[in-house]
Amino acid sequence: MTTGRISFETISKAARMHIPIAASMQAVTSTAVEFAEAWGITTVGYLREQQMVIHSHPERLGIR
């Protein structure tokens, strides 16, 4: 979880550390989404109390 945007660098670090979900209160860059899809990482942006935008691999969160 981060308060800043999720970039390629963030997804790259998550992949190296085998972290399956990266979430942020801000945006997810298009490059980060592209690599997250390829590397099997779920990305969540604009995470708020009752809403979120899931960009990749929503099935991990039980969403189809």
PDB file of N, CA, C and O in Angstrom:
ATOM      1  N   MET A   1       0.847  -1.171   0.000  1.00  0.00           N
ATOM      2  CA  MET A   1       0.000   0.000   0.000  1.00  0.00           C
ATOM      3  C   MET A   1       0.889   1.230   0.000  1.00  0.00           C
ATOM      4  O   MET A   1       1.866   1.311   0.746  1.00  0.00           O
ATOM      5  N   THR A   2       0.537   2.180  -0.845  1.00  0.00           N
ATOM      6  CA  THR A   2       1.282   3.424  -0.922  1.00  0.00           C
ATOM      7  C   THR A   2       0.317   4.600  -1.094  1.00  0.00           C
ATOM      8  O   THR A   2      -0.820   4.425  -1.533  1.00  0.00           O
ATOM      9  N   THR A   3       0.777   5.767  -0.751  1.00  0.00           N
ATOM     10  CA  THR A   3      -0.050   6.955  -0.945  1.00  0.00           C
ATOM     11  C   THR A   3       0.267   7.630  -2.277  1.00  0.00           C
ATOM     12  O   THR A   3      -0.495   8.477  -2.742  1.00  0.00           O
ATOM     13  N   GLY A   4       1.389   7.257  -2.891  1.00  0.00           N
ATOM     14  CA  GLY A   4       1.778   7.818  -4.182  1.00  0.00           C
ATOM     15  C   GLY A   4       1.326   6.937  -5.327  1.00  0.00           C
ATOM     16  O   GLY A   4       0.750   5.872  -5.108  1.00  0.00           O
ATOM     17  N   ARG A   5       1.586   7.378  -6.547  1.00  0.00           N
ATOM     18  CA  ARG A   5       1.176   6.582  -7.702  1.00  0.00           C
ATOM     19  C   ARG A   5       2.005   5.310  -7.801  1.00  0.00           C
ATOM     20  O   ARG A   5       3.128   5.247  -7.301  1.00  0.00           O
ATOM     21  N   ILE A   6       1.446   4.310  -8.445  1.00  0.00           N
ATOM     22  CA  ILE A   6       2.159   3.053  -8.677  1.00  0.00           C
ATOM     23  C   ILE A   6       2.781   3.134 -10.064  1.00  0.00           C
ATOM     24  O   ILE A   6       2.083   3.250 -11.071  1.00  0.00           O
ATOM     25  N   SER A   7       4.087   3.071 -10.095  1.00  0.00           N
ATOM     26  CA  SER A   7       4.829   3.165 -11.348  1.00  0.00           C
ATOM     27  C   SER A   7       5.437   1.812 -11.709  1.00  0.00           C
ATOM     28  O   SER A   7       5.315   0.841 -10.962  1.00  0.00           O
ATOM     29  N   PHE A   8       6.088   1.769 -12.858  1.00  0.00           N
ATOM     30  CA  PHE A   8       6.797   0.559 -13.267  1.00  0.00           C
ATOM     31  C   PHE A   8       7.797   0.145 -12.198  1.00  0.00           C
ATOM     32  O   PHE A   8       7.927  -1.042 -11.898  1.00  0.00           O
ATOM     33  N   GLU A   9       8.498   1.104 -11.626  1.00  0.00           N
ATOM     34  CA  GLU A   9       9.503   0.799 -10.608  1.00  0.00           C
ATOM     35  C   GLU A   9       8.882   0.121  -9.396  1.00  0.00           C
ATOM     36  O   GLU A   9       9.463  -0.809  -8.836  1.00  0.00           O
ATOM     37  N   THR A  10       7.718   0.578  -8.992  1.00  0.00           N
ATOM     38  CA  THR A  10       7.012  -0.031  -7.863  1.00  0.00           C
ATOM     39  C   THR A  10       6.627  -1.473  -8.173  1.00  0.00           C
ATOM     40  O   THR A  10       6.809  -2.364  -7.344  1.00  0.00           O
ATOM     41  N   ILE A  11       6.094  -1.695  -9.375  1.00  0.00           N
ATOM     42  CA  ILE A  11       5.698  -3.049  -9.781  1.00  0.00           C
ATOM     43  C   ILE A  11       6.922  -3.947  -9.908  1.00  0.00           C
ATOM     44  O   ILE A  11       6.871  -5.124  -9.548  1.00  0.00           O
ATOM     45  N   SER A  12       8.007  -3.404 -10.411  1.00  0.00           N
ATOM     46  CA  SER A  12       9.244  -4.176 -10.529  1.00  0.00           C
ATOM     47  C   SER A  12       9.732  -4.634  -9.153  1.00  0.00           C
ATOM     48  O   SER A  12      10.135  -5.785  -8.989  1.00  0.00           O
ATOM     49  N   LYS A  13       9.697  -3.744  -8.175  1.00  0.00           N
ATOM     50  CA  LYS A  13      10.092  -4.110  -6.809  1.00  0.00           C
ATOM     51  C   LYS A  13       9.145  -5.150  -6.220  1.00  0.00           C
ATOM     52  O   LYS A  13       9.584  -6.094  -5.564  1.00  0.00           O
ATOM     53  N   ALA A  14       7.843  -4.975  -6.456  1.00  0.00           N
ATOM     54  CA  ALA A  14       6.861  -5.947  -5.956  1.00  0.00           C
ATOM     55  C   ALA A  14       7.124  -7.328  -6.551  1.00  0.00           C
ATOM     56  O   ALA A  14       7.035  -8.339  -5.854  1.00  0.00           O
ATOM     57  N   ALA A  15       7.445  -7.363  -7.833  1.00  0.00           N
ATOM     58  CA  ALA A  15       7.731  -8.648  -8.499  1.00  0.00           C
ATOM     59  C   ALA A  15       8.964  -9.314  -7.887  1.00  0.00           C
ATOM     60  O   ALA A  15       8.958 -10.518  -7.629  1.00  0.00           O
ATOM     61  N   ARG A  16      10.009  -8.541  -7.658  1.00  0.00           N
ATOM     62  CA  ARG A  16      11.234  -9.105  -7.072  1.00  0.00           C
ATOM     63  C   ARG A  16      11.000  -9.628  -5.654  1.00  0.00           C
ATOM     64  O   ARG A  16      11.644 -10.585  -5.225  1.00  0.00           O
ATOM     65  N   MET A  17      10.076  -8.995  -4.933  1.00  0.00           N
ATOM     66  CA  MET A  17       9.789  -9.385  -3.557  1.00  0.00           C
ATOM     67  C   MET A  17       8.623 -10.373  -3.461  1.00  0.00           C
ATOM     68  O   MET A  17       8.216 -10.750  -2.361  1.00  0.00           O
ATOM     69  N   HIS A  18       8.081 -10.796  -4.623  1.00  0.00           N
ATOM     70  CA  HIS A  18       6.966 -11.742  -4.692  1.00  0.00           C
ATOM     71  C   HIS A  18       5.726 -11.224  -3.961  1.00  0.00           C
ATOM     72  O   HIS A  18       5.034 -11.988  -3.288  1.00  0.00           O
ATOM     73  N   ILE A  19       5.449  -9.927  -4.093  1.00  0.00           N
ATOM     74  CA  ILE A  19       4.266  -9.317  -3.502  1.00  0.00           C
ATOM     75  C   ILE A  19       3.138  -9.394  -4.535  1.00  0.00           C
ATOM     76  O   ILE A  19       3.289  -8.856  -5.632  1.00  0.00           O
ATOM     77  N   PRO A  20       2.027 -10.036  -4.225  1.00  0.00           N
ATOM     78  CA  PRO A  20       0.991 -10.277  -5.233  1.00  0.00           C
ATOM     79  C   PRO A  20       0.034  -9.112  -5.486  1.00  0.00           C
ATOM     80  O   PRO A  20      -0.628  -9.077  -6.524  1.00  0.00           O
ATOM     81  N   ILE A  21      -0.049  -8.156  -4.554  1.00  0.00           N
ATOM     82  CA  ILE A  21      -1.000  -7.048  -4.701  1.00  0.00           C
ATOM     83  C   ILE A  21      -0.294  -5.730  -4.385  1.00  0.00           C
ATOM     84  O   ILE A  21       0.383  -5.597  -3.366  1.00  0.00           O
ATOM     85  N   ALA A  22      -0.470  -4.763  -5.283  1.00  0.00           N
ATOM     86  CA  ALA A  22       0.048  -3.411  -5.057  1.00  0.00           C
ATOM     87  C   ALA A  22      -1.141  -2.464  -5.094  1.00  0.00           C
ATOM     88  O   ALA A  22      -1.881  -2.434  -6.078  1.00  0.00           O
ATOM     89  N   ALA A  23      -1.329  -1.694  -4.036  1.00  0.00           N
ATOM     90  CA  ALA A  23      -2.475  -0.785  -3.948  1.00  0.00           C
ATOM     91  C   ALA A  23      -2.002   0.617  -3.614  1.00  0.00           C
ATOM     92  O   ALA A  23      -0.990   0.811  -2.941  1.00  0.00           O
ATOM     93  N   SER A  24      -2.765   1.596  -4.105  1.00  0.00           N
ATOM     94  CA  SER A  24      -2.421   2.985  -3.875  1.00  0.00           C
ATOM     95  C   SER A  24      -3.671   3.841  -3.739  1.00  0.00           C
ATOM     96  O   SER A  24      -4.740   3.499  -4.245  1.00  0.00           O
ATOM     97  N   MET A  25      -3.513   4.948  -3.051  1.00  0.00           N
ATOM     98  CA  MET A  25      -4.586   5.927  -2.959  1.00  0.00           C
ATOM     99  C   MET A  25      -4.597   6.811  -4.208  1.00  0.00           C
ATOM    100  O   MET A  25      -5.532   7.586  -4.410  1.00  0.00           O
ATOM    101  N   GLN A  26      -3.575   6.700  -5.037  1.00  0.00           N
ATOM    102  CA  GLN A  26      -3.439   7.502  -6.249  1.00  0.00           C
ATOM    103  C   GLN A  26      -3.527   6.613  -7.487  1.00  0.00           C
ATOM    104  O   GLN A  26      -4.006   5.481  -7.417  1.00  0.00           O
ATOM    105  N   ALA A  27      -3.066   7.128  -8.599  1.00  0.00           N
ATOM    106  CA  ALA A  27      -3.166   6.445  -9.893  1.00  0.00           C
ATOM    107  C   ALA A  27      -2.146   5.315 -10.050  1.00  0.00           C
ATOM    108  O   ALA A  27      -1.171   5.215  -9.306  1.00  0.00           O
ATOM    109  N   VAL A  28      -2.409   4.479 -11.040  1.00  0.00           N
ATOM    110  CA  VAL A  28      -1.482   3.443 -11.477  1.00  0.00           C
ATOM    111  C   VAL A  28      -1.117   3.792 -12.915  1.00  0.00           C
ATOM    112  O   VAL A  28      -2.004   4.002 -13.743  1.00  0.00           O
ATOM    113  N   THR A  29       0.172   3.856 -13.219  1.00  0.00           N
ATOM    114  CA  THR A  29       0.559   4.220 -14.583  1.00  0.00           C
ATOM    115  C   THR A  29       0.240   3.091 -15.558  1.00  0.00           C
ATOM    116  O   THR A  29       0.154   1.927 -15.166  1.00  0.00           O
ATOM    117  N   SER A  30       0.067   3.443 -16.823  1.00  0.00           N
ATOM    118  CA  SER A  30      -0.263   2.436 -17.834  1.00  0.00           C
ATOM    119  C   SER A  30       0.861   1.422 -18.003  1.00  0.00           C
ATOM    120  O   SER A  30       0.597   0.245 -18.248  1.00  0.00           O
ATOM    121  N   THR A  31       2.101   1.859 -17.876  1.00  0.00           N
ATOM    122  CA  THR A  31       3.232   0.931 -17.964  1.00  0.00           C
ATOM    123  C   THR A  31       3.216  -0.042 -16.795  1.00  0.00           C
ATOM    124  O   THR A  31       3.508  -1.226 -16.965  1.00  0.00           O
ATOM    125  N   ALA A  32       2.876   0.451 -15.611  1.00  0.00           N
ATOM    126  CA  ALA A  32       2.792  -0.422 -14.435  1.00  0.00           C
ATOM    127  C   ALA A  32       1.710  -1.477 -14.626  1.00  0.00           C
ATOM    128  O   ALA A  32       1.907  -2.639 -14.270  1.00  0.00           O
ATOM    129  N   VAL A  33       0.573  -1.082 -15.185  1.00  0.00           N
ATOM    130  CA  VAL A  33      -0.517  -2.034 -15.434  1.00  0.00           C
ATOM    131  C   VAL A  33      -0.068  -3.096 -16.434  1.00  0.00           C
ATOM    132  O   VAL A  33      -0.333  -4.283 -16.248  1.00  0.00           O
ATOM    133  N   GLU A  34       0.605  -2.669 -17.482  1.00  0.00           N
ATOM    134  CA  GLU A  34       1.076  -3.604 -18.517  1.00  0.00           C
ATOM    135  C   GLU A  34       1.993  -4.674 -17.918  1.00  0.00           C
ATOM    136  O   GLU A  34       1.819  -5.863 -18.186  1.00  0.00           O
ATOM    137  N   PHE A  35       2.959  -4.255 -17.117  1.00  0.00           N
ATOM    138  CA  PHE A  35       3.886  -5.219 -16.530  1.00  0.00           C
ATOM    139  C   PHE A  35       3.227  -6.029 -15.415  1.00  0.00           C
ATOM    140  O   PHE A  35       3.545  -7.206 -15.242  1.00  0.00           O
ATOM    141  N   ALA A  36       2.326  -5.426 -14.667  1.00  0.00           N
ATOM    142  CA  ALA A  36       1.605  -6.162 -13.628  1.00  0.00           C
ATOM    143  C   ALA A  36       0.795  -7.296 -14.247  1.00  0.00           C
ATOM    144  O   ALA A  36       0.755  -8.401 -13.705  1.00  0.00           O
ATOM    145  N   GLU A  37       0.153  -7.026 -15.376  1.00  0.00           N
ATOM    146  CA  GLU A  37      -0.581  -8.079 -16.097  1.00  0.00           C
ATOM    147  C   GLU A  37       0.357  -9.224 -16.461  1.00  0.00           C
ATOM    148  O   GLU A  37       0.041 -10.391 -16.232  1.00  0.00           O
ATOM    149  N   ALA A  38       1.495  -8.890 -17.020  1.00  0.00           N
ATOM    150  CA  ALA A  38       2.455  -9.910 -17.469  1.00  0.00           C
ATOM    151  C   ALA A  38       3.056 -10.686 -16.303  1.00  0.00           C
ATOM    152  O   ALA A  38       3.334 -11.878 -16.433  1.00  0.00           O
ATOM    153  N   TRP A  39       3.259 -10.031 -15.180  1.00  0.00           N
ATOM    154  CA  TRP A  39       3.924 -10.655 -14.035  1.00  0.00           C
ATOM    155  C   TRP A  39       2.955 -11.210 -12.999  1.00  0.00           C
ATOM    156  O   TRP A  39       3.392 -11.727 -11.971  1.00  0.00           O
ATOM    157  N   GLY A  40       1.659 -11.118 -13.244  1.00  0.00           N
ATOM    158  CA  GLY A  40       0.670 -11.709 -12.335  1.00  0.00           C
ATOM    159  C   GLY A  40       0.433 -10.936 -11.053  1.00  0.00           C
ATOM    160  O   GLY A  40       0.082 -11.525 -10.031  1.00  0.00           O
ATOM    161  N   ILE A  41       0.620  -9.628 -11.093  1.00  0.00           N
ATOM    162  CA  ILE A  41       0.423  -8.794  -9.905  1.00  0.00           C
ATOM    163  C   ILE A  41      -0.903  -8.047 -10.033  1.00  0.00           C
ATOM    164  O   ILE A  41      -1.204  -7.483 -11.085  1.00  0.00           O
ATOM    165  N   THR A  42      -1.685  -8.045  -8.971  1.00  0.00           N
ATOM    166  CA  THR A  42      -2.926  -7.283  -8.932  1.00  0.00           C
ATOM    167  C   THR A  42      -2.588  -5.839  -8.584  1.00  0.00           C
ATOM    168  O   THR A  42      -1.884  -5.574  -7.610  1.00  0.00           O
ATOM    169  N   THR A  43      -3.097  -4.906  -9.390  1.00  0.00           N
ATOM    170  CA  THR A  43      -2.883  -3.491  -9.090  1.00  0.00           C
ATOM    171  C   THR A  43      -4.217  -2.819  -8.799  1.00  0.00           C
ATOM    172  O   THR A  43      -5.203  -3.021  -9.508  1.00  0.00           O
ATOM    173  N   VAL A  44      -4.224  -2.016  -7.741  1.00  0.00           N
ATOM    174  CA  VAL A  44      -5.417  -1.300  -7.318  1.00  0.00           C
ATOM    175  C   VAL A  44      -5.041   0.171  -7.169  1.00  0.00           C
ATOM    176  O   VAL A  44      -4.076   0.515  -6.486  1.00  0.00           O
ATOM    177  N   GLY A  45      -5.817   1.026  -7.815  1.00  0.00           N
ATOM    178  CA  GLY A  45      -5.584   2.460  -7.710  1.00  0.00           C
ATOM    179  C   GLY A  45      -6.798   3.168  -7.141  1.00  0.00           C
ATOM    180  O   GLY A  45      -7.886   2.598  -7.064  1.00  0.00           O
ATOM    181  N   TYR A  46      -6.602   4.399  -6.748  1.00  0.00           N
ATOM    182  CA  TYR A  46      -7.667   5.236  -6.199  1.00  0.00           C
ATOM    183  C   TYR A  46      -8.433   4.519  -5.081  1.00  0.00           C
ATOM    184  O   TYR A  46      -9.662   4.561  -5.030  1.00  0.00           O
ATOM    185  N   LEU A  47      -7.697   3.874  -4.203  1.00  0.00           N
ATOM    186  CA  LEU A  47      -8.294   3.129  -3.099  1.00  0.00           C
ATOM    187  C   LEU A  47      -8.834   4.100  -2.050  1.00  0.00           C
ATOM    188  O   LEU A  47      -8.092   4.901  -1.481  1.00  0.00           O
ATOM    189  N   ARG A  48     -10.132   4.011  -1.811  1.00  0.00           N
ATOM    190  CA  ARG A  48     -10.814   4.848  -0.824  1.00  0.00           C
ATOM    191  C   ARG A  48     -11.630   3.938   0.081  1.00  0.00           C
ATOM    192  O   ARG A  48     -11.592   2.718  -0.074  1.00  0.00           O
ATOM    193  N   GLU A  49     -12.352   4.505   1.005  1.00  0.00           N
ATOM    194  CA  GLU A  49     -13.111   3.706   1.957  1.00  0.00           C
ATOM    195  C   GLU A  49     -14.061   2.721   1.283  1.00  0.00           C
ATOM    196  O   GLU A  49     -14.064   1.540   1.629  1.00  0.00           O
ATOM    197  N   GLN A  50     -14.851   3.172   0.347  1.00  0.00           N
ATOM    198  CA  GLN A  50     -15.867   2.319  -0.275  1.00  0.00           C
ATOM    199  C   GLN A  50     -15.672   2.122  -1.775  1.00  0.00           C
ATOM    200  O   GLN A  50     -16.580   1.632  -2.446  1.00  0.00           O
ATOM    201  N   GLN A  51     -14.513   2.489  -2.316  1.00  0.00           N
ATOM    202  CA  GLN A  51     -14.321   2.316  -3.752  1.00  0.00           C
ATOM    203  C   GLN A  51     -12.853   2.091  -4.090  1.00  0.00           C
ATOM    204  O   GLN A  51     -11.961   2.418  -3.306  1.00  0.00           O
ATOM    205  N   MET A  52     -12.624   1.535  -5.258  1.00  0.00           N
ATOM    206  CA  MET A  52     -11.284   1.305  -5.764  1.00  0.00           C
ATOM    207  C   MET A  52     -11.380   0.989  -7.247  1.00  0.00           C
ATOM    208  O   MET A  52     -12.437   0.612  -7.753  1.00  0.00           O
ATOM    209  N   VAL A  53     -10.262   1.150  -7.927  1.00  0.00           N
ATOM    210  CA  VAL A  53     -10.179   0.796  -9.342  1.00  0.00           C
ATOM    211  C   VAL A  53      -9.155  -0.325  -9.461  1.00  0.00           C
ATOM    212  O   VAL A  53      -7.977  -0.131  -9.161  1.00  0.00           O
ATOM    213  N   ILE A  54      -9.606  -1.492  -9.899  1.00  0.00           N
ATOM    214  CA  ILE A  54      -8.712  -2.639 -10.055  1.00  0.00           C
ATOM    215  C   ILE A  54      -8.260  -2.670 -11.499  1.00  0.00           C
ATOM    216  O   ILE A  54      -9.082  -2.740 -12.413  1.00  0.00           O
ATOM    217  N   HIS A  55      -6.951  -2.617 -11.709  1.00  0.00           N
ATOM    218  CA  HIS A  55      -6.404  -2.526 -13.061  1.00  0.00           C
ATOM    219  C   HIS A  55      -5.953  -3.870 -13.632  1.00  0.00           C
ATOM    220  O   HIS A  55      -5.984  -4.056 -14.848  1.00  0.00           O
ATOM    221  N   SER A  56      -5.544  -4.787 -12.802  1.00  0.00           N
ATOM    222  CA  SER A  56      -5.052  -6.070 -13.306  1.00  0.00           C
ATOM    223  C   SER A  56      -5.362  -7.185 -12.312  1.00  0.00           C
ATOM    224  O   SER A  56      -5.355  -6.974 -11.099  1.00  0.00           O
ATOM    225  N   HIS A  57      -5.630  -8.350 -12.835  1.00  0.00           N
ATOM    226  CA  HIS A  57      -5.876  -9.574 -12.065  1.00  0.00           C
ATOM    227  C   HIS A  57      -6.919  -9.405 -10.946  1.00  0.00           C
ATOM    228  O   HIS A  57      -6.621  -9.672  -9.781  1.00  0.00           O
ATOM    229  N   PRO A  58      -8.135  -8.964 -11.293  1.00  0.00           N
ATOM    230  CA  PRO A  58      -9.186  -8.778 -10.282  1.00  0.00           C
ATOM    231  C   PRO A  58      -9.629 -10.088  -9.632  1.00  0.00           C
ATOM    232  O   PRO A  58     -10.197 -10.076  -8.540  1.00  0.00           O
ATOM    233  N   GLU A  59      -9.375 -11.201 -10.287  1.00  0.00           N
ATOM    234  CA  GLU A  59      -9.791 -12.494  -9.736  1.00  0.00           C
ATOM    235  C   GLU A  59      -9.134 -12.779  -8.388  1.00  0.00           C
ATOM    236  O   GLU A  59      -9.687 -13.518  -7.573  1.00  0.00           O
ATOM    237  N   ARG A  60      -7.969 -12.203  -8.150  1.00  0.00           N
ATOM    238  CA  ARG A  60      -7.282 -12.405  -6.880  1.00  0.00           C
ATOM    239  C   ARG A  60      -8.094 -11.814  -5.728  1.00  0.00           C
ATOM    240  O   ARG A  60      -7.970 -12.258  -4.587  1.00  0.00           O
ATOM    241  N   LEU A  61      -8.920 -10.816  -6.026  1.00  0.00           N
ATOM    242  CA  LEU A  61      -9.743 -10.170  -5.012  1.00  0.00           C
ATOM    243  C   LEU A  61     -11.169 -10.701  -5.029  1.00  0.00           C
ATOM    244  O   LEU A  61     -12.047 -10.144  -4.369  1.00  0.00           O
ATOM    245  N   GLY A  62     -11.405 -11.774  -5.777  1.00  0.00           N
ATOM    246  CA  GLY A  62     -12.730 -12.381  -5.847  1.00  0.00           C
ATOM    247  C   GLY A  62     -13.677 -11.646  -6.777  1.00  0.00           C
ATOM    248  O   GLY A  62     -14.894 -11.805  -6.681  1.00  0.00           O
ATOM    249  N   ILE A  63     -13.124 -10.837  -7.684  1.00  0.00           N
ATOM    250  CA  ILE A  63     -13.927 -10.058  -8.625  1.00  0.00           C
ATOM    251  C   ILE A  63     -13.641 -10.557 -10.031  1.00  0.00           C
ATOM    252  O   ILE A  63     -12.494 -10.819 -10.392  1.00  0.00           O
ATOM    253  N   ARG A  64     -14.692 -10.681 -10.812  1.00  0.00           N
ATOM    254  CA  ARG A  64     -14.495 -11.156 -12.192  1.00  0.00           C
ATOM    255  C   ARG A  64     -14.680 -10.049 -13.166  1.00  0.00           C
ATOM    256  O   ARG A  64     -14.554 -10.261 -14.372  1.00  0.00           O
TER     257      ARG A  64
END
